[in-house]
């Protein structure tokens, strides 16, 4: 499971006191810095690169969440943003809630990408839209920090876009592998509307009624491969710490970046 549902009555540590991979890395790099930051709670200098990485990851995940069968390349970045959330910040499991993707009529076949290259061009346009907004939000977040340091004007959109495209290429390699190697049972299971307990964020809810609304017939299409190969990642609209994987004894937590699993094999990718 990519997410742990924590039993609050048994968790005596809490999300803000658990050990994390970043803490381990910080401790290994400099024990004194770790002590200053995690024990004395001193704020380290907040340089732009700390925020740029999160902006790039956000742009990639928001693009992977979208579908070329639902959204034109020029669509608003907010089209799939308004998802129902539970009180704990996780996507709601209330079956009565309406999810944004279910409100959208799929695009006609004449307008959707037919090849990997066409889907790449669609995705690059989506990345540029999301990256612009993600960097603007990151800049505002950085500017609010009392301990900010550095010069945001040195942040290069083109360089950040290059990082985004590298992430996209990694995903497209998985899409192409899906297109070429998917088995009939796996394809038909997806087409039937079957969903994982923690489905990859795609604007649809936890359960579908009947066939997947973006499914085709016959041989797999490139847009189906995009949907099927989509990795699990933290829903961009979810609350902070709401979608962590937590140790059974609650002392360690972390968020996966990308979890590929469409072919039954788990592959975890750290974007940064």
ROTOR-937120 format. One line per field, with one value per atom (N, C-alpha, C): chain; atom name; x, y, z. Coordinates in steps of 0.1 Angstrom, whole numbers, plus 5000, padded with zeros to 4 digits. Example, Ala and Ser with C-alpha at 12.3 -4.5 7.8 and 13.67 -1.06 7.14 Angstrom:
<atoms>
kette	(A/A/A/A/A/A)
atom	(N/CA/C/N/CA/C)
X	(5132/5123/5132/5128/5137/5129)
Y	(4943/4955/4967/4978/4989/5000)
Z	(5078/5078/5078/5071/5071/5079)
</atoms>
This chain:
<atoms>
kette	(A/A/A/A/A/A/A/A/A/A/A/A/A/A/A/A/A/A/A/A/A/A/A/A/A/A/A/A/A/A/A/A/A/A/A/A/A/A/A/A/A/A/A/A/A/A/A/A/A/A/A/A/A/A/A/A/A/A/A/A/A/A/A/A/A/A/A/A/A/A/A/A/A/A/A/A/A/A/A/A/A/A/A/A/A/A/A/A/A/A/A/A/A/A/A/A/A/A/A/A/A/A/A/A/A/A/A/A/A/A/A/A/A/A/A/A/A/A/A/A/A/A/A/A/A/A/A/A/A/A/A/A/A/A/A/A/A/A/A/A/A/A/A/A/A/A/A/A/A/A/A/A/A/A/A/A/A/A/A/A/A/A/A/A/A/A/A/A/A/A/A/A/A/A/A/A/A/A/A/A/A/A/A/A/A/A/A/A/A/A/A/A/A/A/A/A/A/A/A/A/A/A/A/A/A/A/A/A/A/A/A/A/A/A/A/A/A/A/A/A/A/A/A/A/A/A/A/A/A/A/A/A/A/A/A/A/A/A/A/A/A/A/A/A/A/A/A/A/A/A/A/A/A/A/A/A/A/A/A/A/A/A/A/A/A/A/A/A/A/A/A/A/A/A/A/A/A/A/A/A/A/A/A/A/A/A/A/A/A/A/A/A/A/A/A/A/A/A/A/A/A/A/A/A/A/A/A/A/A/A/A/A/A/A/A/A/A/A/A/A/A/A/A/A/A/A/A/A/A/A/A/A/A/A/A/A/A/A/A/A/A/A/A/A/A/A/A/A/A/A/A/A/A/A/A/A/A/A/A/A/A/A/A/A/A/A/A/A/A/A/A/A/A/A/A/A/A/A/A/A/A/A/A/A/A/A/A/A/A/A/A/A/A/A/A/A/A/A/A/A/A/A/A/A/A/A/A/A/A/A/A/A/A/A/A/A/A/A/A/A/A/A/A/A/A/A/A/A/A/A/A/A/A/A/A/A/A/A/A/A/A/A/A/A/A/A/A/A/A/A/A/A/A/A/A/A/A/A/A/A/A/A/A/A/A/A/A/A/A/A/A/A/A/A/A/A/A/A/A/A/A/A/A/A/A/A/A/A/A/A/A/A/A/A/A/A/A/A/A/A/A/A/A/A/A/A/A/A/A/A/A/A/A/A/A/A/A/A/A/A/A/A/A/A/A/A/A/A/A/A/A/A/A/A/A/A/A/A/A/A/A/A/A/A/A/A/A/A/A/A/A/A/A/A/A/A/A/A/A/A/A/A/A/A/A/A/A/A/A/A/A/A/A/A/A/A/A/A/A/A/A/A/A/A/A/A/A/A/A/A/A/A/A/A/A/A/A/A/A/A/A/A/A/A/A/A/A/A/A/A/A/A/A/A/A/A/A/A/A/A/A/A/A/A/A/A/A/A/A/A/A/A/A/A/A/A/A/A/A/A/A/A/A/A/A/A/A/A/A/A/A/A/A/A/A/A/A/A/A/A/A/A/A/A/A/A/A/A/A/A/A/A/A/A/A/A/A/A/A/A/A/A/A/A/A/A/A/A/A/A/A/A/A/A/A/A/A/A/A/A/A/A/A/A/A/A/A/A/A/A/A/A/A/A/A/A/A/A/A/A/A/A/A/A/A/A/A/A/A/A/A/A/A/A/A/A/A/A/A/A/A/A/A/A/A/A/A/A/A/A/A/A/A/A/A/A/A/A/A/A/A/A/A/A/A/A/A/A/A/A/A/A/A/A/A/A/A/A/A/A/A/A/A/A/A/A/A/A/A/A/A/A/A/A/A/A/A/A/A/A/A/A/A/A/A/A/A/A/A/A/A/A/A/A/A/A)
atom	(N/CA/C/N/CA/C/N/CA/C/N/CA/C/N/CA/C/N/CA/C/N/CA/C/N/CA/C/N/CA/C/N/CA/C/N/CA/C/N/CA/C/N/CA/C/N/CA/C/N/CA/C/N/CA/C/N/CA/C/N/CA/C/N/CA/C/N/CA/C/N/CA/C/N/CA/C/N/CA/C/N/CA/C/N/CA/C/N/CA/C/N/CA/C/N/CA/C/N/CA/C/N/CA/C/N/CA/C/N/CA/C/N/CA/C/N/CA/C/N/CA/C/N/CA/C/N/CA/C/N/CA/C/N/CA/C/N/CA/C/N/CA/C/N/CA/C/N/CA/C/N/CA/C/N/CA/C/N/CA/C/N/CA/C/N/CA/C/N/CA/C/N/CA/C/N/CA/C/N/CA/C/N/CA/C/N/CA/C/N/CA/C/N/CA/C/N/CA/C/N/CA/C/N/CA/C/N/CA/C/N/CA/C/N/CA/C/N/CA/C/N/CA/C/N/CA/C/N/CA/C/N/CA/C/N/CA/C/N/CA/C/N/CA/C/N/CA/C/N/CA/C/N/CA/C/N/CA/C/N/CA/C/N/CA/C/N/CA/C/N/CA/C/N/CA/C/N/CA/C/N/CA/C/N/CA/C/N/CA/C/N/CA/C/N/CA/C/N/CA/C/N/CA/C/N/CA/C/N/CA/C/N/CA/C/N/CA/C/N/CA/C/N/CA/C/N/CA/C/N/CA/C/N/CA/C/N/CA/C/N/CA/C/N/CA/C/N/CA/C/N/CA/C/N/CA/C/N/CA/C/N/CA/C/N/CA/C/N/CA/C/N/CA/C/N/CA/C/N/CA/C/N/CA/C/N/CA/C/N/CA/C/N/CA/C/N/CA/C/N/CA/C/N/CA/C/N/CA/C/N/CA/C/N/CA/C/N/CA/C/N/CA/C/N/CA/C/N/CA/C/N/CA/C/N/CA/C/N/CA/C/N/CA/C/N/CA/C/N/CA/C/N/CA/C/N/CA/C/N/CA/C/N/CA/C/N/CA/C/N/CA/C/N/CA/C/N/CA/C/N/CA/C/N/CA/C/N/CA/C/N/CA/C/N/CA/C/N/CA/C/N/CA/C/N/CA/C/N/CA/C/N/CA/C/N/CA/C/N/CA/C/N/CA/C/N/CA/C/N/CA/C/N/CA/C/N/CA/C/N/CA/C/N/CA/C/N/CA/C/N/CA/C/N/CA/C/N/CA/C/N/CA/C/N/CA/C/N/CA/C/N/CA/C/N/CA/C/N/CA/C/N/CA/C/N/CA/C/N/CA/C/N/CA/C/N/CA/C/N/CA/C/N/CA/C/N/CA/C/N/CA/C/N/CA/C/N/CA/C/N/CA/C/N/CA/C/N/CA/C/N/CA/C/N/CA/C/N/CA/C/N/CA/C/N/CA/C/N/CA/C/N/CA/C/N/CA/C/N/CA/C/N/CA/C/N/CA/C/N/CA/C/N/CA/C/N/CA/C/N/CA/C/N/CA/C/N/CA/C/N/CA/C/N/CA/C/N/CA/C/N/CA/C/N/CA/C/N/CA/C/N/CA/C/N/CA/C/N/CA/C/N/CA/C/N/CA/C/N/CA/C/N/CA/C/N/CA/C/N/CA/C/N/CA/C/N/CA/C/N/CA/C/N/CA/C/N/CA/C/N/CA/C/N/CA/C/N/CA/C/N/CA/C/N/CA/C/N/CA/C/N/CA/C/N/CA/C/N/CA/C/N/CA/C/N/CA/C/N/CA/C/N/CA/C/N/CA/C/N/CA/C/N/CA/C/N/CA/C/N/CA/C/N/CA/C/N/CA/C/N/CA/C/N/CA/C/N/CA/C/N/CA/C/N/CA/C/N/CA/C/N/CA/C/N/CA/C/N/CA/C/N/CA/C/N/CA/C/N/CA/C/N/CA/C/N/CA/C/N/CA/C/N/CA/C/N/CA/C/N/CA/C/N/CA/C/N/CA/C/N/CA/C/N/CA/C/N/CA/C/N/CA/C/N/CA/C/N/CA/C/N/CA/C/N/CA/C/N/CA/C/N/CA/C/N/CA/C/N/CA/C/N/CA/C/N/CA/C/N/CA/C)
X	(5008/5000/5009/5006/5015/5011/4999/4995/4991/4994/4990/4979/4969/4958/4961/4965/4970/4958/4958/4948/4952/4946/4950/4951/4942/4943/4955/4962/4974/4987/4985/4997/5001/5011/5015/5027/5030/5042/5037/5028/5022/5031/5024/5031/5042/5043/5053/5066/5065/5076/5083/5078/5083/5096/5105/5117/5113/5121/5119/5132/5131/5143/5151/5145/5152/5160/5154/5161/5173/5172/5183/5194/5191/5201/5207/5199/5205/5214/5211/5219/5233/5232/5244/5253/5247/5255/5261/5254/5259/5251/5257/5249/5246/5255/5252/5241/5241/5230/5216/5217/5204/5200/5209/5206/5200/5206/5201/5187/5185/5172/5161/5164/5153/5152/5162/5161/5159/5168/5166/5156/5151/5141/5145/5158/5163/5160/5156/5153/5166/5169/5180/5177/5187/5184/5176/5166/5157/5161/5168/5173/5163/5163/5153/5153/5164/5165/5156/5154/5146/5131/5127/5114/5112/5122/5122/5119/5126/5124/5110/5104/5090/5080/5084/5076/5077/5089/5090/5083/5084/5076/5061/5057/5042/5038/5046/5042/5041/5051/5051/5039/5036/5025/5011/5010/4997/4995/5006/5005/5002/5008/5006/4991/4986/4972/4962/4965/4956/4956/4946/4944/4942/4950/4948/4935/4928/4914/4903/4907/4898/4901/4914/4917/4925/4921/4929/4942/4952/4965/4964/4955/4953/4944/4939/4929/4934/4925/4929/4936/4946/4953/4944/4933/4924/4913/4913/4902/4900/4910/4909/4912/4913/4918/4907/4895/4885/4880/4888/4884/4879/4870/4864/4875/4876/4886/4879/4884/4879/4885/4881/4885/4900/4906/4920/4929/4923/4931/4932/4928/4929/4917/4919/4907/4896/4884/4872/4868/4864/4858/4843/4837/4822/4817/4810/4805/4795/4790/4781/4787/4800/4808/4810/4810/4812/4827/4833/4847/4848/4858/4859/4860/4867/4868/4855/4847/4834/4824/4827/4819/4823/4834/4839/4836/4831/4829/4842/4845/4858/4859/4871/4874/4872/4867/4865/4878/4878/4890/4898/4892/4899/4908/4906/4914/4924/4924/4934/4947/4958/4970/4969/4976/4976/4990/5000/5013/5020/5031/5039/5044/5048/5053/5042/5030/5019/5015/5015/5012/5023/5035/5046/5044/5040/5038/5026/5016/5004/5009/5017/5022/5032/5040/5049/5041/5031/5022/5016/5011/5005/5016/5028/5039/5042/5042/5046/5035/5023/5012/5013/5015/5016/5029/5040/5052/5052/5046/5045/5038/5026/5019/5026/5032/5040/5051/5058/5070/5065/5053/5048/5044/5038/5034/5046/5057/5069/5076/5076/5082/5075/5062/5054/5057/5058/5061/5075/5085/5099/5099/5092/5092/5087/5078/5072/5082/5093/5102/5110/5111/5119/5134/5137/5151/5155/5147/5150/5164/5170/5184/5185/5193/5195/5187/5186/5180/5170/5157/5148/5149/5154/5155/5165/5173/5183/5176/5164/5156/5153/5157/5155/5143/5133/5121/5125/5134/5138/5146/5154/5161/5151/5142/5131/5123/5120/5112/5120/5133/5141/5140/5140/5139/5125/5115/5101/5101/5107/5107/5115/5125/5133/5123/5115/5106/5095/5091/5081/5086/5099/5105/5106/5109/5109/5095/5085/5071/5067/5071/5067/5074/5086/5092/5083/5077/5068/5055/5050/5038/5041/5053/5056/5057/5063/5065/5051/5042/5028/5021/5023/5017/5022/5034/5040/5039/5037/5038/5026/5016/5005/4998/4994/4987/4972/4965/4951/4943/4946/4939/4941/4953/4955/4948/4948/4940/4926/4920/4906/4901/4910/4907/4906/4915/4914/4902/4899/4888/4875/4875/4862/4859/4869/4866/4872/4880/4886/4896/4896/4905/4913/4925/4932/4926/4929/4924/4928/4941/4947/4950/4940/4942/4952/4958/4966/4957/4961/4952/4950/4937/4933/4921/4916/4904/4891/4892/4881/4881/4870/4869/4875/4873/4879/4872/4859/4852/4846/4845/4839/4827/4816/4805/4805/4807/4808/4822/4823/4836/4842/4855/4863/4858/4855/4849/4859/4872/4882/4887/4880/4884/4880/4888/4885/4881/4881/4879/4890/4893/4903/4917/4926/4940/4941/4951/4953/4957/4951/4955/4966/4972/4983/4977/4965/4959/4955/4951/4949/4962/4972/4985/4989/4987/4989/4982/4969/4961/4965/4968/4971/4985/4994/5008/5010/4999/5000/5005/5015/5020/5011/5012/5006/5015/5010/5017/5008/5013/5005/4996/4983/4973/4977/4979/4984/4975/4962/4953/4951/4958/4956/4963/4959/4965/4979/4987/5001/5001/5010/5012/5000/4990/4978/4980/4990/4992/5006/5010/5023/5022/5033/5035/5042/5036/5041/5044/5055/5060/5049/5047/5037/5038/5050/5052/5052/5049/5047/5059/5071/5083/5089/5085/5090/5079/5081/5071/5078/5071/5076/5066/5068/5059/5066/5060/5066/5064/5073/5071/5063/5068/5061/5062/5050/5050/5043/5052/5046/5043/5031/5026/5017/5015/5005/5007/5019/5022/5023/5020/5021/5034/5044/5057/5058/5063/5064/5077/5076/5088/5086/5095/5094/5105/5100/5109/5109/5121/5123/5126/5117/5118/5130/5133/5144/5157)
Y	(4988/5000/5013/5022/5034/5044/5042/5051/5042/5047/5041/5048/5041/5047/5046/5056/5056/5056/5047/5046/5056/5068/5079/5075/5066/5062/5055/5048/5041/5048/5059/5067/5077/5073/5082/5092/5091/5099/5112/5109/5120/5123/5129/5131/5141/5150/5160/5156/5144/5139/5126/5121/5109/5111/5101/5101/5100/5106/5106/5104/5100/5098/5111/5123/5135/5138/5134/5136/5127/5114/5105/5111/5116/5121/5134/5142/5154/5150/5140/5135/5130/5122/5116/5127/5138/5148/5157/5160/5169/5167/5160/5158/5171/5180/5193/5201/5201/5208/5201/5188/5180/5184/5185/5189/5203/5212/5226/5227/5219/5220/5212/5200/5191/5190/5194/5194/5208/5217/5231/5238/5232/5238/5252/5253/5265/5264/5275/5275/5277/5268/5269/5279/5284/5294/5287/5294/5289/5294/5286/5290/5286/5292/5289/5275/5268/5255/5245/5248/5239/5240/5251/5253/5249/5250/5247/5232/5224/5209/5205/5211/5208/5213/5224/5230/5220/5215/5206/5193/5188/5176/5178/5189/5192/5193/5200/5201/5187/5179/5165/5157/5157/5150/5155/5168/5173/5170/5169/5165/5150/5142/5127/5124/5133/5131/5133/5141/5144/5134/5135/5125/5132/5128/5134/5130/5121/5117/5126/5134/5142/5157/5161/5175/5178/5189/5194/5200/5201/5206/5220/5228/5242/5243/5232/5233/5240/5245/5251/5242/5247/5239/5234/5240/5237/5227/5222/5213/5201/5195/5183/5186/5199/5203/5201/5203/5203/5189/5182/5168/5169/5160/5159/5154/5161/5156/5153/5143/5140/5149/5148/5157/5156/5144/5141/5146/5151/5156/5146/5134/5124/5126/5121/5121/5113/5119/5113/5100/5090/5078/5078/5089/5091/5089/5078/5074/5085/5093/5103/5116/5117/5129/5127/5139/5139/5143/5136/5138/5146/5155/5163/5156/5145/5138/5132/5129/5122/5133/5145/5156/5159/5154/5158/5147/5152/5143/5140/5128/5125/5131/5135/5141/5131/5136/5127/5121/5109/5102/5110/5119/5126/5137/5140/5151/5145/5132/5127/5122/5122/5117/5103/5100/5086/5079/5087/5081/5086/5080/5084/5099/5102/5115/5126/5122/5132/5134/5123/5124/5131/5130/5138/5153/5157/5171/5176/5168/5172/5174/5165/5165/5177/5180/5191/5204/5206/5218/5218/5207/5206/5209/5204/5207/5222/5228/5242/5251/5247/5254/5251/5239/5236/5241/5241/5245/5260/5268/5282/5285/5279/5281/5276/5264/5258/5267/5273/5282/5295/5300/5312/5309/5298/5295/5292/5286/5284/5297/5306/5319/5326/5326/5332/5326/5313/5305/5309/5309/5313/5328/5337/5351/5353/5344/5345/5341/5334/5329/5340/5340/5350/5347/5334/5330/5328/5335/5332/5338/5331/5335/5333/5340/5338/5348/5345/5354/5346/5348/5340/5343/5355/5358/5349/5341/5332/5319/5317/5305/5305/5295/5295/5286/5292/5284/5273/5276/5267/5255/5257/5247/5238/5244/5236/5228/5234/5227/5215/5216/5205/5194/5197/5187/5180/5188/5182/5173/5177/5168/5155/5156/5144/5134/5140/5131/5126/5134/5130/5118/5119/5109/5096/5097/5084/5078/5086/5081/5075/5082/5078/5065/5062/5049/5038/5041/5031/5030/5041/5041/5032/5034/5026/5012/5009/4995/4988/4996/4991/4989/4998/4997/4984/4980/4969/4956/4956/4943/4940/4948/4946/4933/4925/4913/4915/4907/4908/4909/4900/4901/4914/4919/4932/4943/4943/4953/4953/4941/4939/4942/4939/4943/4958/4965/4980/4985/4980/4984/4981/4971/4968/4978/4987/4997/4993/4982/4978/4989/4991/5001/4995/5000/4997/5004/4998/5005/5019/5021/5035/5037/5041/5043/5055/5054/5066/5078/5089/5101/5104/5105/5108/5116/5121/5129/5121/5108/5099/5095/5090/5085/5071/5066/5053/5041/5043/5033/5038/5030/5033/5024/5029/5021/5017/5004/4999/5000/5000/5001/5014/5014/5027/5036/5049/5058/5062/5059/5062/5050/5039/5026/5026/5018/5016/5001/4997/4983/4978/4965/4960/4962/4965/4967/4979/4979/4990/5002/5014/5027/5033/5043/5050/5058/5063/5070/5060/5048/5038/5035/5033/5030/5041/5054/5065/5063/5059/5057/5046/5034/5022/5023/5029/5030/5041/5049/5060/5055/5061/5056/5062/5056/5062/5073/5085/5095/5102/5111/5118/5128/5126/5135/5150/5158/5172/5180/5177/5185/5180/5169/5163/5172/5170/5177/5173/5181/5178/5166/5157/5145/5135/5138/5129/5116/5116/5104/5098/5097/5091/5076/5070/5056/5056/5049/5050/5037/5036/5024/5019/5005/5000/5005/5008/5014/5029/5035/5049/5058/5053/5061/5066/5061/5066/5068/5078/5081/5087/5086/5092/5092/5100/5100/5094/5085/5080/5091/5092/5101/5094/5084/5077/5062/5055/5040/5034/5028/5021/5007/5002/4989/4982/4988/4984/4969/4964/4951/4941/4945/4936/4936/4944/4946/4960/4961/4974/4981/4993/5001/5015/5018/5031/5040/5052/5062/5075/5079/5092/5103/5112/5122/5131/5135/5144/5137)
Z	(5000/5000/5000/4991/4991/5002/5008/5019/5031/5043/5055/5062/5065/5073/5088/5094/5108/5118/5127/5138/5148/5149/5157/5172/5177/5191/5194/5185/5187/5184/5177/5173/5184/5191/5202/5198/5185/5181/5173/5163/5155/5143/5133/5120/5120/5130/5130/5138/5144/5152/5147/5136/5131/5124/5123/5115/5100/5092/5077/5070/5057/5049/5048/5047/5047/5059/5071/5084/5084/5079/5079/5071/5059/5050/5056/5063/5069/5080/5088/5099/5094/5083/5077/5071/5066/5060/5070/5081/5091/5104/5114/5126/5134/5133/5140/5134/5120/5113/5117/5117/5120/5134/5144/5158/5158/5151/5151/5146/5135/5128/5135/5139/5143/5158/5166/5180/5186/5182/5186/5178/5167/5158/5152/5149/5143/5128/5122/5107/5099/5090/5081/5070/5064/5053/5042/5038/5027/5014/5006/4993/4982/4971/4961/4956/4955/4950/4958/4971/4980/4975/4969/4965/4950/4943/4928/4927/4935/4933/4936/4946/4948/4937/4931/4920/4908/4905/4894/4896/4908/4911/4910/4915/4914/4900/4891/4877/4870/4873/4868/4872/4885/4890/4885/4884/4879/4864/4857/4843/4842/4850/4849/4854/4862/4867/4855/4845/4835/4823/4815/4804/4791/4781/4767/4761/4767/4763/4769/4779/4786/4784/4783/4783/4770/4764/4753/4759/4751/4756/4762/4758/4762/4774/4780/4790/4803/4811/4823/4832/4840/4849/4861/4863/4874/4871/4859/4854/4864/4868/4877/4892/4895/4908/4919/4916/4927/4931/4938/4942/4956/4959/4973/4983/4994/5004/5017/5024/5037/5048/5060/5071/5073/5071/5073/5061/5051/5040/5028/5031/5020/5011/4998/4989/4995/4995/5001/4995/5004/4999/4999/5001/5001/4987/4985/4971/4966/4974/4969/4964/4966/4961/4946/4939/4925/4922/4914/4911/4897/4896/4884/4871/4870/4857/4852/4862/4858/4852/4853/4848/4833/4829/4816/4805/4794/4782/4775/4773/4766/4752/4749/4736/4724/4713/4702/4697/4692/4688/4678/4670/4660/4666/4679/4685/4695/4698/4708/4701/4709/4703/4699/4688/4683/4684/4687/4688/4701/4705/4716/4714/4702/4700/4701/4697/4698/4713/4720/4735/4742/4737/4744/4741/4729/4727/4735/4736/4745/4759/4764/4778/4781/4771/4772/4774/4766/4768/4781/4786/4800/4810/4808/4818/4819/4807/4807/4815/4814/4821/4836/4840/4854/4860/4853/4858/4861/4852/4854/4867/4869/4882/4894/4892/4904/4908/4899/4902/4908/4903/4909/4924/4927/4940/4949/4943/4951/4954/4945/4947/4958/4959/4969/4983/4983/4995/5000/4991/4995/5000/4993/4997/5011/5016/5029/5040/5037/5047/5053/5067/5074/5071/5069/5067/5052/5043/5029/5025/5016/5012/4997/4990/4976/4967/4955/4945/4936/4937/4930/4915/4911/4897/4890/4897/4891/4887/4892/4888/4873/4866/4852/4848/4842/4838/4828/4819/4809/4815/4825/4832/4839/4846/4853/4843/4832/4822/4816/4815/4811/4821/4834/4844/4843/4840/4839/4827/4816/4804/4806/4814/4818/4825/4834/4842/4832/4823/4813/4805/4800/4792/4799/4812/4820/4820/4822/4822/4808/4798/4784/4780/4786/4784/4790/4801/4808/4799/4794/4785/4773/4767/4755/4758/4770/4774/4776/4782/4784/4771/4761/4748/4741/4743/4736/4743/4756/4764/4772/4773/4782/4778/4787/4784/4783/4777/4775/4788/4798/4810/4818/4817/4824/4817/4804/4796/4799/4798/4800/4815/4824/4838/4839/4833/4834/4827/4815/4807/4815/4823/4830/4841/4844/4855/4868/4869/4882/4886/4899/4905/4917/4919/4931/4943/4955/4967/4968/4964/4963/4948/4940/4926/4923/4912/4908/4906/4911/4909/4894/4891/4877/4876/4887/4887/4888/4888/4890/4905/4910/4924/4926/4937/4941/4933/4929/4922/4910/4900/4887/4885/4879/4876/4861/4859/4846/4840/4827/4820/4823/4822/4823/4812/4816/4806/4795/4797/4787/4779/4781/4775/4760/4753/4738/4736/4724/4721/4711/4711/4702/4708/4700/4705/4713/4723/4732/4724/4728/4722/4731/4725/4732/4744/4743/4754/4765/4761/4772/4779/4771/4777/4787/4784/4793/4806/4805/4817/4825/4818/4826/4832/4825/4831/4841/4843/4853/4866/4872/4885/4896/4908/4919/4924/4928/4935/4944/4952/4962/4954/4957/4951/4954/4943/4945/4954/4955/4963/4977/4981/4994/5005/5017/5028/5032/5038/5042/5051/5048/5056/5056/5047/5047/5039/5031/5022/5024/5036/5039/5041/5038/5042/5056/5066/5079/5085/5092/5098/5108/5109/5118/5132/5137/5150/5151/5139/5138/5139/5140/5142/5129/5118/5105/5095/5087/5076/5064/5053/5041/5030/5020/5008/4996/4989/4977/4966/4957/4945/4935/4928/4918/4921/4920/4922/4910/4902/4890/4894/4889/4894/4884/4872/4862/4858/4858/4853/4864/4877/4888/4895/4890/4896/4901/4914/4920/4916/4911/4908/4913/4923/4930/4924/4921/4915/4923/4926/4933/4923/4921/4910/4912/4924/4927/4926)
</atoms>
